[in-house]
Amino acid sequence: MPKYLIHRTVGAMSDEEIQAAGERSNDVLAQMSGIRWMRSYYSADEGKIYCEYEALNLELLLEHARRAGLPFDGASVVRELDPTMFR
């Protein structure tokens, strides 16, 4: 399944707002197939969240964001690189 890196402009978020967004995301994901949230990183300095997902296609990511009420600035198909690969 392809991996995607999504970026979302969210502005400043409190811990409670991050918690609520994560719960909405999980609620929507429980109703969908072909998509899996792997991890996310929040940059308070940039007001952005970067999310790693596995999904069958981009349309699933867009549908998830729409249903969960999450911003969606864009996504890139990515390949994981690990430092141990370069020894």
C-alpha positions in Angstrom: 0.0 0.0 0.0 1.4 3.4 -0.9 2.7 5.7 2.0 1.8 9.4 2.0 3.0 12.4 3.9 0.2 14.9 4.4 0.7 18.5 5.5 -2.1 20.4 7.2 -2.0 24.1 8.2 -3.7 24.3 11.5 -2.3 27.3 13.3 -1.7 27.3 17.0 -3.4 24.3 18.7 -3.9 23.5 22.4 -3.4 20.0 23.7 -7.1 19.7 23.9 -7.6 20.7 20.3 -5.0 18.2 19.2 -6.7 15.5 21.3 -10.1 16.3 19.7 -8.7 16.3 16.2 -7.1 12.9 16.8 -10.3 11.5 18.2 -12.3 12.7 15.2 -9.7 11.2 12.9 -9.9 7.8 14.6 -13.7 7.9 14.6 -13.7 8.4 10.8 -11.0 5.8 10.2 -13.0 3.2 12.1 -15.7 3.6 9.4 -13.3 3.4 6.4 -11.1 0.7 4.9 -8.0 1.0 2.7 -6.5 3.7 4.9 -4.3 3.7 8.0 -2.9 6.6 10.1 0.6 5.7 11.1 1.9 8.8 12.9 1.8 12.6 13.0 4.1 15.4 14.0 2.9 18.9 15.2 5.1 21.9 14.6 3.9 24.7 16.8 6.4 27.1 15.2 4.9 26.5 11.7 1.3 25.9 12.8 1.4 22.7 10.8 0.7 19.0 11.3 2.6 16.4 9.2 0.9 13.0 9.0 2.1 9.7 7.7 -0.6 7.5 6.2 -0.9 4.3 4.2 -3.8 4.4 1.8 -4.9 2.7 -1.4 -5.2 6.1 -3.1 -5.3 9.9 -2.6 -9.1 10.0 -2.8 -9.3 8.1 0.5 -7.0 10.6 2.2 -9.2 13.5 0.9 -12.4 11.8 2.0 -11.0 11.1 5.5 -9.9 14.8 5.9 -13.3 16.0 4.7 -15.3 13.7 7.0 -13.0 14.4 10.0 -13.1 18.2 9.4 -9.3 18.3 9.0 -7.4 20.7 6.7 -5.6 19.2 3.8 -2.9 21.3 2.1 -1.4 18.5 0.1 0.1 15.0 0.1 3.2 13.3 -1.4 3.8 9.6 -2.0 6.9 8.8 0.1 9.3 6.0 0.6 10.8 5.3 4.0 14.6 5.7 4.3 16.4 4.5 7.4 20.0 5.3 8.4 20.8 1.6 8.6 20.2 1.4 4.8 23.3 3.4 4.1 26.0 1.3 5.9 
